[in-house]
Amino acid sequence: MKKADSFSIIRVERLSYENPVSTKGCFAEVFFPSDGRAYKLFRSRIGDPSGSLSDAQRSRAFESELAAYRIAMGSPAVRALVPEFFGVGKVDHVIRDGKDISSGFLLDHCLVMERIMGRDEKVANVDGTPLILTAIERFKEVGIRGIKEDASVFFPSEPERIKFIDIATHRFGD
């Protein structure tokens, strides 16, 4: 897959996930194929056991995260605080245990970024340290406001390695 510039949208044609390693979050599942990237694919209402949010609400969450990563890639003040962002991917199929579960996802709602190896923590659990507070202020200054509520952070006490994920331009529900 060709690396996109930070503001363009990439299309990943014929990309399928067949039994990949993944983790599940509130709105999405993150897939880790062997290419060293993380693919955050948003679930549809059908794919969410709680079914509490409409697809329109899920799309707004996706758009907010997409906007935040685009802002971050264009901002020297926060670019180093997030994984490298490659753009949007389009997934054709998601197969798990031989079954096509694609209907459980919004296949054109896929954020592609650098995979960060390590353990992440919710920002709310480490908030209050000078490093985290400074980072949150930098994000706010460039228009990324949804940090404390849902974002997670890798290496929260290491200034040279710290990385935030699940960033958004606004809090969900705003």
C-alpha positions, 0 to 999 in steps of 0.5 A: 500500500502506498503511503498517502500524504497526510491530508489525502485519502488513500483507498485500499482496494481489495483489502480483506481481513481474515482472522487478523489479530485485533482489539475492540473498542467502543466504536471500532475494532483495530486490526493489526495485519503484518504490514506494521500498521493499525487499521481502526475500522468502525463498527456499524450498529449491526456489529455492536452488541449494544446497538446503542448508537446509530450509524450516523452517530458512529460516522460523526465519531469517525469524522471527528477522529479523522479531522483530529489526525489530519490536524495533528499531522499538519501541526508541528506542536502535536505531530510527534504526540500521535502515531504517523497517520496514513489516511483512510482505507476502504475495506472490502471484507471482514472474514472471521472464522470463515464467516463474512462479518462485513455487515458489522462494520462501516467498511469505508470508515477505516483510519490507517496509522502506525502501530504502536507497540506497548500498553495503552492507558486511558488518558483519564487514568493518568491525567494530572501529570505535567507531561499529560497536562502540557500535551492536552493543552497543545492539542486544545490549541490546535482544535483537538478537544476530545482527549480527556474523555476517550483518548488513550496514551502509550508511554505516558511518562516518557516525553520522547515516546509518548503517543496518543490515540483515539483523539478527536476534534470534539467530545462525543455528544458535543 
